[in-house]
Amino acid sequence: MNLADTLYQLTPSPPLLVALIATIALIESLALVGLLVPGVVLITAAASMAGHQEVAVGTVLAAAFLGAVVGDGLSFWIGYTQRERVTTLWPLSRYPEWLARGARFFQRHGPLSVLLGRFVGPVRPVVPLIAGMMHMPPRTFTWANLGSALLWAPAYVLPGYLLGRAWQRLPGFPDALRPWLVGLGVMVVVLALIFSWLRHQTHRHGLVYRGLARLSRHHPRGRLAWRLLARPHDREPPLGTWLLLVASLTALSAWTLVVLHHDGPLPMDERLDAAMAALAIPGLAWLAERMAEIGDLYGVIALTLPWGLWLLWRGHRAAFGHVAAGLLGISLLNTLGKAALGRARPSVPDYLADSLAYPSAHTSTAVVVFGLAAAFTAQELPLGRRFWVYWGAIAVVVPMALSRLVIGVHWLSDLVGGALLGLVVCALVQLAWQRHPRAPLAPCPWPLLAVASLGLSVARVAWLGPA
């Protein structure tokens, strides 16, 4: 049994899925907790599994509705009864700006804020809490809570549910691929939870941070390690970035040893390759080839050229240098890795005649390009909004990586190795960048630059062949 089959068997039963959707909706709406949980990702994944198992849509919507009502109701009750203690409770004690943002939103929109706030990012779990603290009449809050949940449930649940119902009905979609897609979905959800938890625990008041700080105070070598990890201009080390480096480097080393141990593709590689060969969705191969072109040398130049020119024009030479070093570094590591392992591809088109498989250069380069873009963007945003930037990058990188499987030029293990290698380079670039205080990169005309990148990418696909 492979990993995909194992994850497929872990898919919850229909009754458990309904309970899970209600719980996610409750937690995502609950003050103090909803701020830290990637609720949209989780509820979309759970709704997709419910759609795949053909759970009645009314039952799914009712579960989400009830969970959202209870979550907002508990938040209101906490604010109503614990008004004086709210600011001392974690995580608002660490991030008082979340409470201030919710208070401004409530003052601007009054009772309507309960209805609107459920759809407005970081203030969603805070507004009911603020309403309770401001002693909003419970009857008024109840009607606003019910009305907002009635609108929220279909808006957040139906897209995932319809996706789960539709993907198994696609023409040419083989049954053998279903465990792999379910496994991928489960893995993404698990990684979302781990990433969200670690992101908060590595800050000053997080469990990981406090544990390491306590260890460093009690051991001389720990104090030395703490000073070595810290930035010269700051006593606090960037634990999140260090953790990313250690975890991705360890996983890359272990995974590469597994690949080296097998003389050829892994068993899961062969099974997935056979399943992909039966895939016959119209237009999918054409789309995969276009995505492969966007991820090659010409495509990367098209994507990054407008941003690089803007960085130079605005005098952000250090940022330009770090990004350029990351791209050059991943190119060199890909070349060295392919030469060292000498692993053959599943199929070799003419333009890849002299290229080897492990690690996937398309995957690793995409991770570096979009990972660094997310990291530099996130540092200009409030902490509560950074999560969305990183998941936006993941939403682009995953299809670009999977396109290599569709056109049959990589094994799955190549993609895993490429992704881990890209994360290592991202962490190294960020550690180098964080060694010194930096001027903010904002304001940035990102809509204009994004359009320029898109235009150059379209031109690259239209006029140039594979690199």
Secondary structure in CASP SS format (residue, H / E / C, confidence):
PFRMAT SS
TARGET T0000
AUTHOR 0000-0000-0000
METHOD secondary structure of the structure
MODEL  1
M C 1.00
N C 1.00
L H 1.00
A H 1.00
D H 1.00
T H 1.00
L H 1.00
Y H 1.00
Q H 1.00
L C 1.00
T C 1.00
P C 1.00
S C 1.00
P H 1.00
P H 1.00
L H 1.00
L H 1.00
V H 1.00
A H 1.00
L H 1.00
I H 1.00
A H 1.00
T H 1.00
I H 1.00
A H 1.00
L H 1.00
I H 1.00
E H 1.00
S H 1.00
L C 1.00
A C 1.00
L C 1.00
V C 1.00
G C 1.00
L C 1.00
L C 1.00
V C 1.00
P C 1.00
G H 1.00
V H 1.00
V H 1.00
L H 1.00
I H 1.00
T H 1.00
A H 1.00
A H 1.00
A H 1.00
S H 1.00
M H 1.00
A H 1.00
G H 1.00
H H 1.00
Q C 1.00
E C 1.00
V C 1.00
A C 1.00
V H 1.00
G H 1.00
T H 1.00
V H 1.00
L H 1.00
A H 1.00
A H 1.00
A H 1.00
F H 1.00
L H 1.00
G H 1.00
A H 1.00
V H 1.00
V H 1.00
G H 1.00
D H 1.00
G H 1.00
L H 1.00
S H 1.00
F H 1.00
W H 1.00
I H 1.00
G H 1.00
Y H 1.00
T H 1.00
Q C 1.00
R C 1.00
E C 1.00
R C 1.00
V H 1.00
T H 1.00
T H 1.00
L C 1.00
W C 1.00
P C 1.00
L C 1.00
S C 1.00
R C 1.00
Y C 1.00
P H 1.00
E H 1.00
W H 1.00
L H 1.00
A H 1.00
R H 1.00
G H 1.00
A H 1.00
R H 1.00
F H 1.00
F H 1.00
Q H 1.00
R H 1.00
H H 1.00
G C 1.00
P C 1.00
L H 1.00
S H 1.00
V H 1.00
L H 1.00
L H 1.00
G H 1.00
R C 1.00
F C 1.00
V C 1.00
G H 1.00
P H 1.00
V H 1.00
R C 1.00
P C 1.00
V C 1.00
V H 1.00
P H 1.00
L H 1.00
I H 1.00
A H 1.00
G H 1.00
M H 1.00
M C 1.00
H C 1.00
M C 1.00
P C 1.00
P H 1.00
R H 1.00
T H 1.00
F H 1.00
T H 1.00
W H 1.00
A H 1.00
N H 1.00
L H 1.00
G H 1.00
S H 1.00
A H 1.00
L H 1.00
L H 1.00
W H 1.00
A H 1.00
P H 1.00
A H 1.00
Y H 1.00
V H 1.00
L H 1.00
P H 1.00
G H 1.00
Y H 1.00
L H 1.00
L H 1.00
G H 1.00
R H 1.00
A H 1.00
W H 1.00
Q C 1.00
R C 1.00
L C 1.00
P C 1.00
G C 1.00
F C 1.00
P C 1.00
D H 1.00
A H 1.00
L H 1.00
R H 1.00
P H 1.00
W H 1.00
L H 1.00
V H 1.00
G H 1.00
L H 1.00
G H 1.00
V H 1.00
M H 1.00
V H 1.00
V H 1.00
V H 1.00
L H 1.00
A H 1.00
L H 1.00
I H 1.00
F H 1.00
S H 1.00
W H 1.00
L H 1.00
R H 1.00
H H 1.00
Q H 1.00
T C 1.00
H C 1.00
R C 1.00
H C 1.00
G C 1.00
L H 1.00
V H 1.00
Y H 1.00
R H 1.00
G H 1.00
L H 1.00
A H 1.00
R H 1.00
L H 1.00
S H 1.00
R H 1.00
H H 1.00
H C 1.00
P H 1.00
R H 1.00
G H 1.00
R H 1.00
L H 1.00
A H 1.00
W H 1.00
R H 1.00
L H 1.00
L H 1.00
A C 1.00
R C 1.00
P C 1.00
H C 1.00
D C 1.00
R C 1.00
E C 1.00
P C 1.00
P C 1.00
L H 1.00
G H 1.00
T H 1.00
W H 1.00
L H 1.00
L H 1.00
L H 1.00
V H 1.00
A H 1.00
S H 1.00
L H 1.00
T H 1.00
A H 1.00
L H 1.00
S H 1.00
A H 1.00
W H 1.00
T H 1.00
L H 1.00
V H 1.00
V H 1.00
L H 1.00
H H 1.00
H C 1.00
D C 1.00
G C 1.00
P C 1.00
L C 1.00
P H 1.00
M H 1.00
D H 1.00
E H 1.00
R H 1.00
L H 1.00
D H 1.00
A H 1.00
A H 1.00
M H 1.00
A H 1.00
A C 1.00
L C 1.00
A C 1.00
I C 1.00
P C 1.00
G C 1.00
L H 1.00
A H 1.00
W H 1.00
L H 1.00
A H 1.00
E H 1.00
R H 1.00
M H 1.00
A H 1.00
E H 1.00
I H 1.00
G C 1.00
D C 1.00
L H 1.00
Y H 1.00
G H 1.00
V H 1.00
I H 1.00
A H 1.00
L H 1.00
T H 1.00
L H 1.00
P H 1.00
W H 1.00
G H 1.00
L H 1.00
W H 1.00
L H 1.00
L H 1.00
W H 1.00
R C 1.00
G C 1.00
H C 1.00
R H 1.00
A H 1.00
A H 1.00
F H 1.00
G H 1.00
H H 1.00
V H 1.00
A H 1.00
A H 1.00
G H 1.00
L H 1.00
L H 1.00
G H 1.00
I H 1.00
S H 1.00
L H 1.00
L H 1.00
N H 1.00
T H 1.00
L H 1.00
G H 1.00
K H 1.00
A H 1.00
A H 1.00
L H 1.00
G C 1.00
R C 1.00
A C 1.00
R C 1.00
P C 1.00
S C 1.00
V C 1.00
P C 1.00
D H 1.00
Y H 1.00
L H 1.00
A C 1.00
D C 1.00
S C 1.00
L C 1.00
A C 1.00
Y C 1.00
P C 1.00
S C 1.00
A H 1.00
H H 1.00
T H 1.00
S H 1.00
T H 1.00
A H 1.00
V H 1.00
V H 1.00
V H 1.00
F H 1.00
G H 1.00
L H 1.00
A H 1.00
A H 1.00
A H 1.00
F H 1.00
T H 1.00
A H 1.00
Q C 1.00
E C 1.00
L C 1.00
P C 1.00
L H 1.00
G H 1.00
R H 1.00
R H 1.00
F H 1.00
W H 1.00
V H 1.00
Y H 1.00
W H 1.00
G H 1.00
A H 1.00
I H 1.00
A H 1.00
V H 1.00
V H 1.00
V H 1.00
P H 1.00
M H 1.00
A H 1.00
L H 1.00
S H 1.00
R H 1.00
L H 1.00
V H 1.00
I C 1.00
G C 1.00
V C 1.00
H C 1.00
W C 1.00
L H 1.00
S H 1.00
D H 1.00
L H 1.00
V H 1.00
G H 1.00
G H 1.00
A H 1.00
L H 1.00
L H 1.00
G H 1.00
L H 1.00
V H 1.00
V H 1.00
C H 1.00
A H 1.00
L H 1.00
V H 1.00
Q H 1.00
L H 1.00
A H 1.00
W H 1.00
Q C 1.00
R C 1.00
H C 1.00
P C 1.00
R C 1.00
A C 1.00
P C 1.00
L C 1.00
A C 1.00
P C 1.00
C C 1.00
P C 1.00
W H 1.00
P H 1.00
L H 1.00
L H 1.00
A H 1.00
V H 1.00
A H 1.00
S H 1.00
L H 1.00
G H 1.00
L H 1.00
S H 1.00
V H 1.00
A H 1.00
R H 1.00
V H 1.00
A H 1.00
W H 1.00
L C 1.00
G C 1.00
P C 1.00
A C 1.00
END
